Amino acid sequence: MFIAAKFLAFLTQPLAWVALLILASLLCIRWPQLATRLGGIALALLLILGWEPLPDAVLRQLESQYPALSHTAPLNAYAGVVVLGGGLDAGYVWTTPGQSALNDAAERLTEVLPLLRRRPQLQVLFTGGEGELFANALPEAERARQFFSSQGIAPEHLQYESASRTTYENALLSKSVPGIDATRPWLLLTSAWHMPRSMATFKSLGWNVTAYPVDFRSGSSTPWTQYNMDSGVKKWRTALHELLGMLAYKLSGRS
């Protein structure tokens, strides 16, 4: 499943579609009309990718399914918070001793800090292994350990699961961590756009979880004039990756 997911991830990269269309146009050079049409479609797609209201609309639909919890919501009922990996850069990027390499989903880690300030007794379970297909670096859980240690969080409040590579494995393998009782109430902390699949997966495996979404990407609305090709491509990749993941999990019975 992990290898298949990596292969399917290629389909969620919009620039790959553009490249395939350009390649197809070059292969059809003997048929100038078809080649020109394919090249025109590639150029139009490339230009549309930068118009951010479109991917924002898709992300907003995902993010609206589990609104953010109030910062004043009581936390006494929860045994702890399960933190999904994905907020740290790949292991090969971690080349500066003493410094953490966070990515666009950094809130998956940084938002743990205010939670612990509000309720220091919360148990934190970070789940995430090495998500790269060919990698020999430290698992993400070990990199998260370095980050939390640098923030001064007492190690007795932290537990780690370092073998999982997918959301399904996050939910499955975290249940086997010593001292973890999935039937007790837990907060589930991950990106808002990733929350629908995460909640469905964890609940299907018997977890008693309440969504604690972070890392919102779409906002309440997007100006129609908002155009940025780099940002637009990233948002489309995120949205398509999640939609394809939700479909794959539904079809495989994992959520």
Steps between C-alpha positions, in 0.01 A plus 500: 500500500784738584677449166170532312430824686837639393427407139154655508647815656643575155145556379448774759778717357338744255829591335540133410180529297642801320822310428307199368294722270816664365657158449187382319511806274863424410415138424220621271727723297397314183149627556552878539137580579484249785843599630399867504177420682680296767758775545223756538326289763830468690550878494140569609528252786828652611343846514184384679701325772607835643145630554462428871119528549458161331725285723394706802138402437595131509714540811229706671251220452739257671594741779142597583404145602674535837515862620777607735436444870477810715818592685288514814348152457566287811764231464450316828307215340778398262769243571731667252556608143602285205720705268533379142831535322542710189617828650873436463720504193660178380790365699766594245415869554593480869864598457536785752561368852261638758252636246168349391387503138124565497288509186169659394310282749715609796189575707464126553792539743490861612134487607585231752678762709195718583301183574755399761504849647124474549516147641851380590366154594407415141683201360643563152529209258685588180456248220708497185780296346699568185265585216761504225512197271880466496626658820735399776463811713357523849125429519287809537418403859869529589520839333186604690672390820782742421253781433300450820818468702623833359172657616559388858211252520553245776564157341263325742208667322606366159467164328596408145398251235767487230404220260188637326518639146134570423196636682363147535825382655496804732169383643583130502851505645430772756259264675791270585709767672537401867256679729275624219128426541322593178158475666573801721428849360786637290551812297612432144728775372576528129453742210141612450492380138624158615256471788201333324709200390687486829185503714332233286809279515558531874134442583487194274781351708324563831653829610295740711621823341393863479632706211751775578571642153794732435684624190200655322591592141193651333363769735139607502514636144752566225517824297422432134816688406727269701748347257828328584621212291728354766237520776223382270690189393577413864134538598382287209753231592377500861133489402541231236720287725235506772207434267680206342597374846140517619383306195770236542417456870130468424557238232741302718274512807752691708266782598 
